[in-house]
Every structure is written in structure tokens, then in C-alpha cells.
């Protein structure tokens, strides 16, 4: 029973990643800049885990910038 907390953290971690990917695809499909901003915000928390990596996985920290930049581009071209 002492490891029960670890399963919840893993579940939350993968739920954030999957919901971020789902929101990214949905935002690109509908060209919704608001959905892309939410996707970028959702991706920020899981990337903190990869920020402490000692290998090339540190590059994953820059992944939340992709939906945020796309949201900025869609917002500017929508006006």
C-alpha cells in the first residue's frame, strides 16, 4: 500500500500528456488559438520532469512552445 501514490502520479502524468496531444490535434484541426494555448499550458507540467534529464531529453522542455507559437500565428492570421 505504500506505493499507491506513485500510481496516481503516473496516471496524472500520462493524462496530462494525452490530453495535451488531443488538444493540440483538436486546435490544429479547428484552427482554434484558445485550444492551442490550453494545450501548451497542459504540456508545461510534464515537461518539468524531462527538464531534469541528463541526456538529449532536455530538448523536450521546448515542446510546449510549439502549440503556443502556433496559437500566436493563428491569432495573427485570423484578425
C-alpha positions in Angstrom: 0.0 0.0 0.0 3.0 2.3 0.4 3.4 2.6 -3.3 -0.1 3.7 -4.1 0.8 7.4 -4.5 3.2 6.5 -7.3 0.4 5.1 -9.5 -1.6 8.3 -9.1 1.3 10.5 -10.1 1.9 8.3 -13.2 -1.8 8.4 -14.1 -1.9 12.2 -13.8 1.4 12.5 -15.8 0.1 10.4 -18.7 -3.3 12.0 -18.6 -1.7 15.4 -19.0 0.4 14.2 -21.9 -2.5 12.6 -23.7 -4.9 15.5 -23.1 -2.2 17.9 -24.4 -1.8 15.9 -27.6 -5.6 15.6 -28.0 -5.9 19.4 -27.5 -3.1 20.1 -29.9 -4.7 18.0 -32.6 -8.1 19.5 -32.0 -6.7 23.0 -32.0 -4.9 22.4 -35.3 -8.0 20.8 -36.9 -10.4 23.6 -35.8 -7.7 26.3 -36.1 -8.6 27.4 -32.5 -5.9 29.5 -30.9 -7.6 29.2 -27.5 -7.4 25.4 -27.6 -3.7 25.6 -28.6 -2.9 27.9 -25.7 -4.6 25.4 -23.3 -2.6 22.6 -24.9 0.7 24.5 -24.4 -0.2 25.1 -20.7 -1.1 21.4 -20.2 2.2 20.4 -21.6 4.2 22.6 -19.3 3.9 20.4 -16.1 5.0 17.1 -17.7 8.0 18.8 -19.3 9.4 19.8 -15.9 10.1 16.1 -15.4 12.2 15.9 -18.6 14.0 19.1 -17.7 16.0 17.3 -15.1 17.3 14.7 -17.6 21.0 14.4 -18.2 20.7 13.5 -21.9 19.1 14.8 -25.1 15.6 14.5 -23.4 16.1 18.1 -22.1 15.1 19.2 -25.6 11.5 18.1 -24.7 11.3 21.1 -22.4 10.8 23.3 -25.5 7.8 21.2 -26.8 5.2 23.5 -25.1 6.4 26.3 -27.1 5.1 24.7 -30.3 1.4 25.0 -29.6 1.9 28.5 -28.1 3.7 29.7 -31.2 1.0 28.1 -33.4 -1.7 29.8 -31.3 0.1 33.2 -31.9 0.3 32.6 -35.6 -3.3 31.5 -35.9 -4.4 34.5 -33.8 -2.4 36.9 -36.0 -3.7 35.5 -39.3 -7.3 35.4 -38.0 -7.6 39.1 -37.5 
